[in-house]
Amino acid sequence: MLSVAGGAAVHTSTAVSSYSVRMFQKGSASSRPLLGLAAGVVVLALLSLGFSFDQAAVDWAQMRRSYALDFVATLITNLGSPLVVLLLAFAGSGVLLALRRGRLAAFLLLNVLLVSGLNEGVKQLVQRPVVQVSPSSKPAPPQPTVLRHPVIIATPKLPRTVYAFPSGHSAGSAAVLLALAFFGRARRWRGWLWAGCGVLAVLVGLSRVYLGAHTPSDVLGGWALAWACFCTLRVWWRPA
């Protein structure tokens, strides 16, 4: 009798536990964007304090520069320039509209615009001065002339003080890449898409440090901002 009662109790307990786990997983899935938003905001706030090695990292990169690497780095960094980011966003939205994916097109545009607006707002709030390269950090000896002056897409000049945190190039490129990776979440090749987008985002960030435009915490701050904005849209609106 006791064994039967014990078996029933174990069966009931197992059923309740299984149901609780399923409900927890369901709730966790719906709250992931909110948790991602909270994590992004916290990380962004912490990064605004900067790293003790920020300046040392920039100086270390400057001492290893060459004109050949400058050429490659500027090509990569252009992927995060405001003009290129907007062109990619509009082009991607146009393709999605042609495929009758209007909600995804709107998601891409809203994500990029939200990141662009908040990036400027955070810059004015934190007011971190632009990075200064130490005089002792000098580029490597000259290389062939064709590599001396790589074409870089300049950021439009605005009538306001320029601040460094967070990196606009890092945030803008991450905004586009996050949206693209999200579009392919249900595809067979989503793993390759996420990996490719991640590598491009990292390369843009590294190029900013290498070129002496930003510190590591500036770059990480740009990524955190892009992630927080992406999660914000995922919290309030789920594109079909």
Backbone as a ProteinNet text record, in pm:
[ID]
protein_1_A
[PRIMARY]
MLSVAGGAAVHTSTAVSSYSVRMFQKGSASSRPLLGLAAGVVVLALLSLGFSFDQAAVDWAQMRRSYALDFVATLITNLGSPLVVLLLAFAGSGVLLALRRGRLAAFLLLNVLLVSGLNEGVKQLVQRPVVQVSPSSKPAPPQPTVLRHPVIIATPKLPRTVYAFPSGHSAGSAAVLLALAFFGRARRWRGWLWAGCGVLAVLVGLSRVYLGAHTPSDVLGGWALAWACFCTLRVWWRPA
[TERTIARY]
83.2	0	86.3	187.1	276.6	355.2	393.4	470.3	385.6	255.8	166.7	148.6	127.1	110.9	237.3	352.3	478.9	499.4	461.3	474.6	384.9	263.5	171.3	223.4	281.4	335.4	451	538.8	652.1	602.8	502.6	448	386.6	311.3	248.6	354	457.4	564.6	637.6	661.4	730.2	646.9	516	426.9	423.3	415.1	412.8	544	654.8	786.1	799.4	753.9	761.3	677.8	558.8	472.1	535.8	597.2	660.8	776	853.9	966.9	917.7	811.7	757.5	706.3	638.5	587.1	701	805.6	920.5	990.5	1007.9	1073.2	991.5	858.6	772.1	782.8	782.8	796.3	932.8	1036.7	1172.1	1187.6	1126.9	1137.6	1073.5	961.6	892.7	963	1042.1	1108.1	1253.1	1301.9	1442.1	1474.9	1392.1	1425.3	1433.3	1345	1348.1	1475.3	1515.7	1640.6	1760.4	1754.6	1861.6	1871.3	1756.6	1753.9	1816.8	1778	1832.7	1983.9	2029.5	2173.1	2247.3	2190.4	2254.5	2268.1	2164.3	2167.3	2270.4	2274.1	2370.5	2513.2	2539	2674	2713	2619.6	2647.6	2684.5	2611.3	2640	2777.8	2812.2	2943.5	3056.1	3035	3138.7	3160.9	3059.3	3075.2	3182.8	3217.1	3324.3	3461.3	3467.8	3594	3679.9	3783.8	3880.8	4010.8	4083.2	4212	4314.2	4293.5	4389.1	4344.6	4241.8	4191.8	4301.5	4369.1	4472	4588.7	4624.8	4736	4703.1	4579.5	4539.6	4549.4	4505.9	4514.2	4659.6	4742.6	4884	4953	4917.9	4976.6	4941.4	4817.6	4775.1	4847.4	4867.8	4932.9	5077.6	5141.9	5282.7	5299.3	5189.5	5195.3	5127.2	5103.4	5035.9	5130	5072.3	5144.1	5044.5	5094.2	5004.4	4919.7	4975	4896.7	4778.9	4806.2	4698.5	4600.7	4652.8	4563.6	4462.7	4510.2	4423.3	4309.9	4345.8	4245.3	4151.3	4209.4	4128.2	4026.6	4065.6	3971.8	3859.8	3891.7	3786.2	3684.2	3734.4	3645.1	3566.3	3634.3	3567.4	3457.8	3470.2	3366	3231.4	3233	3107.6	3022.3	3087.1	3013.1	2987.1	3027.2	3003.9	2853.8	2806.4	2662.9	2601.1	2672.3	2618.6	2599.8	2702.1	2694.1	2587.3	2578.3	2477.7	2337	2312.9	2180.6	2152.6	2254.2	2235.7	2204.7	2276.7	2251.1	2111.1	2069.6	1937	1827.4	1840.8	1739.4	1741.3	1862.1	1871.1	1810.5	1843.4	1787.5	1637.1	1586.9	1442.3	1374.2	1441.2	1384.8	1373.4	1477.3	1473.6	1361.3	1347.7	1243.3	1103.9	1090.1	960.3	928.4	1032	1010.4	970.3	1015.8	980.7	852.1	784.9	659.8	678.7	791.5	818.1	823.2	710.3	704.7	737.1	692.5	719.2	867.6	934.6	1078.5	1153.4	1105.8	1167.9	1157	1039.6	1019.9	1106.6	1120.5	1203.9	1348.7	1400.6	1538.9	1558.7	1469.4	1483.1	1470.5	1371.1	1350.9	1470.7	1527.6	1642.6	1760.8	1788.5	1900.8	1875.7	1754.4	1723.2	1726.8	1678.7	1681	1823.9	1909.9	2050	2118.1	2091.2	2153.5	2113.2	1984.5	1937.6	1989.5	1982.4	2027.4	2179.2	2250.6	2396.2	2437.6	2374.4	2405	2362.6	2248.9	2203.4	2297.6	2347.2	2440.8	2572.5	2617.2	2740	2729.6	2618	2600.3	2582.5	2530.5	2511.3	2642.7	2721.2	2846.5	2957.1	2961.1	3058.4	3203.3	3235.3	3374	3454.6	3566.9	3648.3	3698.6	3722.4	3775.6	3914.7	3953.8	4081.6	4196.9	4301.7	4422.3	4536.7	4598.2	4709.3	4835.6	4906.6	5029.2	5134.5	5212.3	5314.6	5416.6	5440.6	5540.6	5493.2	5361.2	5305.4	5310.6	5395.2	5413.1	5387.1	5326.5	5304	5434.8	5427.3	5544.1	5596.8	5716.8	5773.7	5680.9	5694.6	5606.6	5611.8	5497.1	5481.7	5454.2	5430.1	5402	5293.5	5309.5	5222.3	5075.2	5045.4	4905.9	4830.9	4904.2	4840.7	4844.1	4901.4	4920.4	4792.9	4702.8	4583.9	4457.1	4423.7	4300.3	4178.9	4078.4	3957.3	3872.8	3840.6	3756.9	3634.2	3520.1	3395.4	3380.7	3386.5	3385	3245.1	3241	3115.3	3072	2945.8	2900.1	2927.5	2972.4	3002.6	2873.9	2852.5	2733.9	2773.1	2685.5	2716.9	2705.9	2792.2	2793.8	2929.3	2958.5	3084.6	3084.6	3195.9	3206.7	3260.6	3191.1	3235.3	3258.9	3327.1	3375	3284.4	3218.9	3144.3	2995.1	2931.3	2986.8	3026.6	3096.9	3141	3022	3000.8	2890.1	2907.7	3031.2	3057	3026.9	3070	3045.6	2897	2828.6	2685.5	2605.2	2636.7	2561.5	2577	2700.8	2723.8	2660.1	2668.2	2607.4	2455.4	2396.8	2250.8	2204.6	2275.7	2240	2264.8	2379.7	2416.7	2325.7	2284	2191.4	2058.3	2010.8	1883.3	1894.3	2005.4	2023.9	2031.3	2104.4	2115.3	1979.5	1899.8	1766.9	1675.5	1687.7	1603.2	1627	1750.3	1781.8	1774.7	1705.5	1705.2	1639.7	1547.6	1476.1	1531	1639.2	1695.8	1795.7	1820.2	1917	2057.3	2084.5	2218.5	2230.2	2140.3	2142.9	2273.4	2332.7	2457.7	2569.2	2578.6	2678.8	2649	2521.3	2483.4	2521.5	2490	2526.4	2678	2751.2	2897.1	2953.7	2902.5	2951.3	2922.9	2802.6	2767.1	2851	2875.8	2958	3100.3	3157	3294.4	3303.8	3206.9	3208.9	3198.6	3111	3095.9	3226.1	3292.1	3419	3526	3531.1	3632	3613.2	3487.8	3462.1	3508.9	3477.3	3519.9	3671	3738.4	3885	3946.5	3884.9	3938.7	3932.9	3832.2	3820.5	3934.2	3968.8	4079.4	4211.6	4227.6	4351.7	4378.7	4275	4291.9	4302.6	4294.1	4307.2	4185.1	4070.7	3947.9	3870.5	3885.9	3810.9	3892.2	3852.2	3911.8	3828.6	3882.7	3804.4	3669.1	3663.2	3534.8	3435.9	3485.3	3396.5	3330.1	3411.8	3362	3262.2	3298.1	3208	3078.9	3090.7	2971.9	2879.1	2937	2856.6	2782.1	2851.4	2785.3	2674.3	2699.8	2598.5	2475	2497.5	2384.9	2303	2371.3	2300.6	2219.4	2276.5	2205.7	2083.4	2099.5	1987.4	1873.6	1907.7	1804.6	1735	1812.5	1755.1	1656.3	1696.3	1608.4	1486.4	1501.5	1386.9	1278	1317.2	1218.8	1160.4	1241.9	1192.2	1094.3	1109.7	1017.7	879.4	878.3	752.2	689.5	771.5	717.7	793.9	720.5	779.7	740.5	832.4	798.1	765.5	666.2	626.4	723.8
-120.5	0	125.1	121.8	237.7	255.3	141.5	150.7	209.1	169.8	225.7	374.4	414.4	557.7	635.3	573.9	640.7	657.1	549.1	558.4	664.7	674.8	777.7	916	931	1062.1	1101.8	1002.9	1031.6	1068.5	994.3	1023.2	1162.5	1196.7	1329.8	1439.1	1415.8	1515.2	1535	1423.4	1432.4	1508.9	1482.1	1551.1	1699.6	1736	1878.1	1945.4	1876.8	1934.4	1954.8	1854.2	1865.1	1981.8	1997.4	2109.1	2242.6	2248	2372.8	2410.6	2309.4	2337	2390	2327.7	2374.1	2517	2547.7	2683.2	2782.3	2740.5	2829	2856.9	2752.1	2770.8	2861.8	2845.1	2930.8	3075.1	3096.2	3232.3	3290.6	3203	3250.9	3296.6	3220.4	3256.7	3392.4	3421.1	3547.4	3663.4	3634	3741.6	3762	3680.1	3694.2	3832.2	3890.4	4025.7	4127.4	4115	4207.4	4190.7	4065.1	4039.9	4090.7	4072	4123.1	4273.9	4341.1	4487.3	4532.9	4467.1	4504.2	4483.4	4370	4341.9	4445	4481.2	4580.3	4715.5	4758	4887.6	4886.9	4777	4767.8	4768.9	4689.9	4685	4820.4	4887.4	5019.6	5118.5	5113.9	5204.2	5176.2	5049.7	5015.1	5055.5	5034.7	5069.8	5220.4	5298.3	5443.7	5491.3	5407.1	5440.9	5421.6	5342.9	5321.4	5214.6	5172	5075.7	5148.2	5093.6	5153.8	5137.8	5037.7	5012.1	5070.3	5152.9	5208.8	5279.3	5373.5	5450.1	5361.5	5267.6	5177.1	5091.3	5048.8	4966.8	5045.1	5170.8	5254.6	5279.2	5311.2	5336.8	5211	5095.3	4968.9	4946.4	4977	4958.3	5055.1	5178.5	5277.7	5241.4	5178.7	5141.9	5026.4	4962.5	4849.4	4878.8	5005.7	5042.6	5039.7	5012.5	5021.5	5074.7	5123.6	5179.8	5070.7	4950.6	4840.6	4807.2	4797.9	4769.7	4886.5	5008.5	5125.1	5115.3	5072.5	5059.9	4960.1	4844.3	4741.6	4789.2	4850.1	4893.2	5000.2	5090.9	5195.9	5142.2	5042.8	4978.6	4911.7	4846.1	4778.9	4879.9	4984.9	5081.8	5157.1	5167	5233.6	5162.2	5033.5	4958.8	5012.8	5082.1	5136.6	5285.5	5349.5	5493.3	5520.4	5633.5	5661.7	5652.6	5703.1	5700.1	5557.1	5472.6	5334.1	5257.4	5282.3	5214.2	5247.4	5374.9	5414	5355	5355.4	5296.6	5147	5077.6	4934.9	4910.8	4996.8	4981.3	5002.7	5108.8	5134.6	5027.9	4984.7	4880.5	4749.6	4712.8	4591.5	4598.8	4715.9	4733.6	4723.9	4778.6	4769.6	4626.2	4548.1	4406.5	4333.9	4362.4	4297.2	4337.6	4463.4	4507.1	4436.9	4419.2	4348.4	4202.9	4147.7	4011.1	4005.6	4121.4	4132.9	4101.1	4147	4131.8	4270.5	4339.7	4478.1	4498	4406.6	4422	4407.7	4316.2	4301.2	4422.8	4478.6	4599.4	4714	4728.8	4833.9	4808.7	4682.3	4647	4689.6	4661.6	4697.8	4848.1	4924.6	5069.9	5127.2	5080.8	5131.4	5099.9	4982.3	4944.1	5037	5064.3	5151.5	5294.9	5344.7	5481.3	5496	5395.5	5400.2	5403	5318.2	5315.8	5449.2	5506	5632.9	5745.4	5752.3	5857.9	5842.9	5722.9	5702.2	5711.7	5676.2	5688.4	5833.3	5923.1	6065.2	6112	6061.7	6100.1	6054.4	5932	5880.6	5956	5990.1	6068.6	6200.4	6270.7	6399	6382.9	6267.8	6243.5	6210.8	6121.8	6079.1	6182.4	6240.6	6345.2	6300.4	6182.2	6135.9	6198.9	6262.7	6324.3	6221	6266.4	6176.4	6132.2	6013.9	5956.1	6040.1	6051.6	6123.1	6023.2	6016.1	5924.4	5983.3	5902.6	5949.8	5984.6	6092.5	6132.6	6023.5	5934.2	5829.1	5718.9	5718.2	5614.7	5664.2	5604.3	5648.1	5533	5562.2	5456.6	5399	5285.4	5220.2	5300.6	5270.1	5342.2	5338.6	5438.2	5447.3	5323.3	5292.5	5180.8	5237.7	5155.2	5205.7	5312.9	5411.7	5528.6	5492.3	5386.8	5352.4	5319.7	5282.5	5246.7	5360	5472.8	5577.4	5652.8	5662.1	5745.1	5666.6	5570.3	5494.7	5585.7	5554.2	5636	5599.1	5697.2	5674.3	5764.3	5709.3	5785.8	5864.9	5995	6081.4	6090	6107.6	6129.8	6274.3	6299	6436.6	6525	6647.1	6740.8	6804.2	6792.7	6849.4	6962.7	7061.1	7175.7	7140.7	7052.2	7016.5	6957.4	6948.1	6891.7	6741.2	6691.7	6549.2	6475.1	6369.4	6285.7	6143.8	6063.9	5933.5	5817	5825.2	5708	5725.3	5622.3	5499.1	5520.4	5423.9	5433.5	5422.6	5526.2	5525.4	5423.5	5406.4	5307	5165.5	5137.4	5004.8	4981.2	5082.9	5069.5	5055.2	5138.4	5135.5	5004.9	4958.5	4832.4	4716.3	4717.8	4611.1	4612.6	4731.2	4740.8	4670.8	4697.6	4633.4	4483.9	4443.8	4302.7	4222.1	4281.9	4213.6	4186.7	4288.5	4271.8	4164.9	4165.7	4065.8	3925.2	3911.5	3781.1	3734.8	3828.8	3795.8	3747.2	3805.5	3764.7	3618.8	3571.9	3435.6	3335.1	3369.5	3283.4	3148	3142.1	3017	2942.3	2989.5	2926.2	2817.5	2728.1	2623.3	2679.5	2790.8	2848.5	2961.5	2963.8	3074.2	3077.9	2957.9	2955.8	3028.7	3004	3074.1	3222.7	3257.6	3398.9	3471.3	3410.9	3471.9	3485.8	3382.4	3386.5	3496	3504.3	3607.2	3747.1	3769.6	3902.1	3935.8	3836.1	3859.2	3896.7	3826.9	3856.2	3997.4	4036.4	4171.2	4278.3	4256.5	4353.8	4367.7	4255.7	4259.6	4331	4304.2	4368.7	4520.2	4564.8	4709.2	4769.3	4703.2	4753.7	4759.5	4653.3	4651.6	4759.6	4786	4888.6	5026.3	5050.6	5180.4	5200.3	5093.2	5101.8	5112.1	5033.1	5034.3	5171.5	5236.6	5368.2	5481	5448.4	5550.8	5638.6	5591.8	5670.6	5646.2	5526.6	5491	5398.5	5392.8	5300.4	5171.3	5065.1	4940.9	4959.1	5039.8	5058.5	5136.5	5225.8	5294.1	5192.9	5100.8	5000.6	4907.8	4857.6	4768.9	4841	4970.6	5049.2	5059.5	5071.3	5074.4	4944.1	4833.4	4703.1	4686.9	4730.4	4718.5	4801.9	4921.2	5006.3	4941.3	4886.7	4820.5	4702	4626.2	4511	4556	4661.9	4712.2	4761.9	4830.9	4880.7	4765.4	4666.3	4548.9	4478.8	4460.4	4394.3	4479.7	4612.3	4700.7	4676.2	4669.2	4642.1	4502.2	4407.7	4271.2	4261.4	4347.9	4348.3	4397.4	4509.8	4575.8	4533.1	4470.9	4439.6	4322.3	4221.8	4103.8	4094.9	4125.9	4121.3	3980.8	3970.7	3837.4	3788.4
0	0	0	89.5	97.4	-32.2	-91.1	-216.1	-328.1	-330	-431.7	-411.9	-285	-254.8	-287.6	-255.2	-285	-433.9	-510.3	-655.7	-714	-662.6	-710.3	-679.9	-561	-522.1	-612.8	-640.7	-729.3	-868.7	-918.1	-1050.9	-1055.5	-951	-944.5	-938.3	-855.8	-842.6	-974.6	-1044.6	-1174.5	-1275.8	-1276.5	-1370	-1341.9	-1212.9	-1175.5	-1213.8	-1188.1	-1221.4	-1371.4	-1449.3	-1595	-1644.8	-1588.2	-1627.8	-1590.6	-1471.7	-1427.1	-1518.5	-1558.7	-1647.9	-1781.9	-1836.6	-1964.6	-1954.2	-1845.5	-1826.9	-1808.7	-1735.4	-1715.1	-1847.1	-1929	-2058.7	-2149	-2144	-2224.6	-2179.6	-2047.1	-1995.4	-2024.1	-2015.7	-2041.3	-2185.1	-2278.4	-2419.5	-2445.3	-2381	-2403.2	-2334.7	-2231.1	-2157.3	-2199	-2292.7	-2333.3	-2387.6	-2476.9	-2524.1	-2410.1	-2310.9	-2197.8	-2116.2	-2095.3	-2023.9	-2104.9	-2237.1	-2322	-2316.8	-2314.1	-2303.5	-2172.7	-2061.8	-1931.4	-1927.9	-1983	-1985.5	-2069.8	-2184.4	-2269.9	-2202.3	-2131.4	-2063.3	-1951.1	-1874.3	-1763.3	-1816.5	-1919.4	-1976.8	-2034.4	-2100.7	-2156.7	-2046.4	-1935.3	-1823.4	-1764	-1750.3	-1694.7	-1789.3	-1918.8	-2016.2	-2024.4	-1989.2	-1993.4	-1896.4	-1798.7	-1704.5	-1766.4	-1875.4	-1945.2	-1880.3	-1954.5	-1904.4	-1871.4	-1775.1	-1739.8	-1852.3	-1938.7	-2046.3	-2180.1	-2181.8	-2307.5	-2386.7	-2321.8	-2391.1	-2432.6	-2345.7	-2377.6	-2499.1	-2511.5	-2626	-2756.1	-2752.7	-2872.7	-2910.6	-2812.1	-2839.4	-2893.6	-2838.4	-2886	-3031.9	-3069.5	-3209	-3301	-3256.1	-3340.9	-3370.7	-3276.4	-3295.8	-3394.5	-3431.6	-3523.6	-3656.4	-3682.7	-3805.8	-3925.7	-4040.6	-4167.4	-4269.6	-4379.4	-4479.9	-4545.7	-4555	-4611.6	-4521.1	-4390.3	-4295.6	-4286.7	-4299.8	-4300	-4414	-4528.8	-4645.7	-4618.7	-4562.5	-4533.1	-4422.5	-4318.9	-4204.8	-4243.2	-4330.3	-4369.9	-4457.9	-4538.9	-4617.4	-4525	-4420.5	-4325.9	-4244.2	-4199.5	-4112.5	-4186.5	-4319	-4397.3	-4387.5	-4356.1	-4342.1	-4227.4	-4134.2	-4020.6	-4029.5	-4138.2	-4151.2	-4163	-4111.8	-4114.5	-4253.1	-4354.1	-4489.4	-4538.6	-4519.2	-4564.4	-4487.3	-4356.6	-4274.4	-4323.5	-4351.5	-4400.7	-4538.5	-4625.3	-4758.4	-4748.9	-4660.5	-4642.1	-4586	-4493.1	-4432.9	-4536.4	-4616.8	-4719.1	-4828.4	-4867	-4968.8	-4918.6	-4794.8	-4737.5	-4723.8	-4684.1	-4671.3	-4807.2	-4910.7	-5045.1	-5092.1	-5064.2	-5103.2	-5029.1	-4900.3	-4821.7	-4868.4	-4906.1	-4958.6	-5089.4	-5173.7	-5299.7	-5275.5	-5163.2	-5126.1	-5044.8	-5033.4	-4958.2	-4809.9	-4757.2	-4613.8	-4552	-4557.6	-4514.1	-4367.7	-4282.1	-4139.1	-4108.1	-4176.4	-4156.7	-4210.2	-4320.9	-4375.3	-4276	-4216.1	-4116.5	-3993.8	-3955.6	-3840.1	-3863.5	-3982.5	-4014.5	-4006.8	-4069.6	-4068.6	-3928.1	-3854	-3718.5	-3629.3	-3646.4	-3566	-3590.6	-3717.1	-3751.8	-3705.6	-3726.7	-3685.1	-3533.7	-3462.6	-3316.2	-3263.9	-3320.8	-3279.4	-3309.3	-3427.7	-3465.7	-3370.7	-3339.4	-3250.2	-3109	-3054.1	-2916.5	-2905.2	-3011.1	-3007.8	-2984.3	-3056.3	-3037.2	-2898.5	-2851	-2717.9	-2608.5	-2618.2	-2518.2	-2524.3	-2644.7	-2658.3	-2581.8	-2600.1	-2534	-2383.3	-2341.6	-2198.6	-2128.9	-2188.8	-2127.4	-2148.5	-2269.7	-2304.3	-2282.6	-2333.9	-2325.3	-2438.3	-2408	-2513.2	-2612.8	-2735.9	-2838	-2797.3	-2843.4	-2804.5	-2858.7	-2779.2	-2819.3	-2829.8	-2946.9	-2968.5	-2907.7	-2830.1	-2766.4	-2871.1	-2847.4	-2945.1	-2974.8	-2878.6	-2898.8	-2992.6	-3020.6	-3109.5	-3253.4	-3333.1	-3471.4	-3566.7	-3682.8	-3781.8	-3833.9	-3895.2	-3953.1	-4071.5	-4120.2	-4234.3	-4355.2	-4444.7	-4562.7	-4649.1	-4709.5	-4800.9	-4941.3	-5040.7	-5175.4	-5176.8	-5264.7	-5268.2	-5283.6	-5357	-5384	-5255.4	-5149.4	-5023.2	-4920.2	-4955.1	-4855.2	-4823.6	-4918.6	-4898.4	-4931.3	-4848.3	-4872.3	-4860.5	-4939.7	-4939.7	-4818.5	-4736.8	-4620.4	-4629.7	-4602.3	-4608.5	-4480.5	-4490.7	-4372.8	-4312.4	-4180	-4109.9	-4132	-4165.8	-4186.6	-4064.9	-4089.2	-3981.7	-3930.2	-3802.3	-3740.1	-3645.8	-3626.8	-3540.4	-3393.2	-3346	-3204.6	-3170.3	-3041.3	-2995.6	-3020.9	-3071.5	-3102	-2980.1	-2941.7	-2830.2	-2879	-2796.9	-2842.3	-2804.4	-2689.8	-2640.6	-2661	-2720.2	-2779.2	-2924.6	-2980.5	-3119	-3213.4	-3294.2	-3388.2	-3498.9	-3545.8	-3650.4	-3599.4	-3477	-3420.2	-3396.9	-3345.5	-3318.3	-3447.1	-3547.2	-3672.6	-3747.4	-3758.6	-3829.2	-3754.4	-3621.7	-3543.1	-3556.3	-3569.4	-3585	-3712.2	-3822.6	-3949.9	-3943.6	-3889.6	-3886.3	-3794.2	-3681.7	-3592	-3661	-3732.8	-3803.6	-3911.8	-3985.8	-4091.1	-4032.2	-3921.2	-3857	-3804.7	-3755.6	-3704	-3816	-3933.8	-4046.8	-4083.5	-4064.9	-4104.2	-3992.2	-3883.3	-3765.3	-3790.9	-3887.2	-3912.5	-4033.3	-4090.5	-4208.7	-4170.3	-4264.9	-4239.3	-4221.2	-4289.9	-4286.5	-4184.4	-4084.5	-3988.7	-3907.9	-3882.9	-3808.2	-3881.8	-4013.2	-4093.7	-4101.4	-4107.3	-4114.4	-3986.6	-3872.5	-3744.6	-3732.9	-3773.7	-3765.2	-3855.1	-3978.3	-4070.5	-4020.4	-3971.6	-3918.9	-3796.6	-3711.8	-3593.7	-3629.4	-3726.6	-3769.1	-3826.9	-3909.4	-3967.1	-3859.2	-3761	-3652.7	-3574.1	-3546.5	-3473	-3554.6	-3684.7	-3768.8	-3774.2	-3783.5	-3782.6	-3650.6	-3540.6	-3410.6	-3396.7	-3439.5	-3431.5	-3519.4	-3634.1	-3723.3	-3658.7	-3575.3	-3508.7	-3408	-3336.9	-3241.7	-3316.5	-3420.9	-3497.7	-3558.3	-3608.9	-3671.9	-3570.9	-3443.2	-3339.8	-3324.9	-3372.7	-3365.7	-3236.7	-3179.4	-3059.8	-2970.5	-2844.1	-2749	-2746	-2685.4	-2675.7	-2606.9	-2502.2	-2432.9	-2519.3	-2606.1	-2701.1	-2795	-2845.5	-2939.5	-2871.7	-2754.5	-2681.3	-2643.2	-2615.2	-2585.4	-2705.5	-2824.6	-2946.2	-2966.9	-2941.7	-2954.7	-2851.5	-2727.9	-2622.7	-2656.2	-2711.4	-2749.8	-2860.9	-2961.1	-3071.9	-3020.4	-2928.6	-2871.9	-2792	-2712.1	-2631.3	-2720.7	-2828.9	-2920.6	-2991.6	-3033.4	-3098.7	-3005.8	-2880	-2782.9	-2751.3	-2755.9	-2731.9	-2834.8	-2960.4	-3065	-3051	-3007.1	-2990.3	-2874.4	-2774.2	-2660.4	-2702.2	-2775.1	-2806.4	-2937.6	-3021.6	-3154.8	-3214.1	-3253.6	-3313.8	-3460.5	-3549.8	-3693.5	-3736.8	-3823.8	-3871.8	-3976.7
[MASK]
++++++++++++++++++++++++++++++++++++++++++++++++++++++++++++++++++++++++++++++++++++++++++++++++++++++++++++++++++++++++++++++++++++++++++++++++++++++++++++++++++++++++++++++++++++++++++++++++++++++++++++++++++++++++++++++++++++++++++++++++

